[in-house]
Amino acid sequence: MTYTEHDLRELLDERGAGGSGGAARREEILRRGRSIRRRRRTAGTVLAACAVAVAAAVPFSLPGGRDGRSTTVAAHPAEPSVSRAPDRPEPGTYLPESFRDFSGRKLSLIERYGSESMGTPHVLKFRPTSRFTGLRITCADPRSWVVVIFWQKHGPSGGHVRDSCRTDTPPLKDDEARRLDSQFDKMSAPADWPRKEQAATIWVLPSDARVINASEMSRKGCEPSMKKIRKCDGKYPMTALTDPGVMAELSAELGDRPGRWSVGIYDRPAS
């Protein structure tokens, strides 16, 4: 049962705590009670804050191939309260809740992860809900390079390279802005794709990385279609970046750099 301070005063008066000496004793008892209540409220607030922080952190670990590092990021971060919500989120953090793909199929954001570092590999592990899984990556720096390599049991199963990164801010209106960076379908995804956990290695590289794009390769006399070219004008051709060996070499040169980016996994809502 919970008693108010008024109840305690009446109870103490009835038990003989009146009079000058009794009044002093009564005030001392009430003062101690208030102090205990304050300590309990403070302890409860601290414990609740710790519980929220622990619940929001999950491992986002991707070995680049088989030897990488792990980092800790927030998954599905809690939305800020309406009164404090910014007009535009921080660059490199916004991911729309849904997309319409090239066939008009609605895909929802089923998982999202974020990082504050670039240059080194991150391994993304996820469980698809259909064979139409898509990825969307957004960065604070639009000049960042983005490399994604998907893995199957036997090794790399494909990937893509972008010489710029999206910097999404709401609202996204035109079709190009709402396009996914990559998407599977019934022809490209294995038959057992939704039945097991999948993995992809993601590198977000700083704009000053020693990489050369296809148009620069042509100007320098390096044929872009020749994927076996390992260097062009002293730089790594973007056509070679889906080779895990090339990425391991480039990543070792760059090291860990500061840089915010996020990746969203889009798929049909789980049934």
C-alpha positions, 0 to 999 in steps of 0.5 A: 500500500502507498501512503501520501505525506498527508497520511503519514502526518496524521498517523504520526500525530495519532501515535503521539508525535505531537508537541514541540519535540514530537514535531521535530521528530515527525519532520525528521521522519518525513524528510528521510522519507522524501530523500528515499523516494528521490533516490529511488526515482533517480535509480529507476531513471538511470536503469531505464536509460541503460536498458534502452541503450543496450536494446538498441545496439546490435552487431553489424559484422561483415568479414571482407571475404573471410577476414574482417572486423566487427563494429556495433551500430544501431538497428531500427533506431527509435524515431525521435518524438514529434516535437523534436523531429528535425525537418531533414534527417542527418545526411547519410541516415535517411532511408524511405520506408518503402519503394516501388520497384521496376515492376511496380511491386511495393517493397518495404524496409525490413532491416536497416543498419548504419555506420560512422566509418568507411574504407574497411569492409562491413559484412551485412547478414540478413534474411530475405522474405522473397526473391525480390530483395533490394538494397539502398545505400545512402551516404553523408558524402555524395562523392563516396564510392560504394562496392557491394559483393554478395556471397553464396556458399561457394564464394562471391556470387556477384556485386556492383560498384557505384562511383557516387553515393546517394544522399537521400532527404525526404521527400523522394519524388522522381523515379530515379530518386526512388530507385534501389541500388540493386535488386534480385528477381526470380532469375537472379536469386537462387531458388532457396534465397528466402529460406536461409540467411544471406550475406553481402560485403559492403565497402564505402570508400572515401572520394580520394580513394585511388580508383578510376572510373570507366570514362577516365579509363578510356581517356587514359587508354585502359579499356574498361571492358578488360576486367583483368586490368589491375591498375590504370594510371596508378589507380584501381579500375572500378571494373575490378572492384568486385574482385575480393582480392583487389578490395582487400588490397585497396582497403588495407591502403585506406584503413578506417576513415570517419564517414556516416552511411546507412544501408537498407534492405527492402523486400516484400513484408514477411507473411 
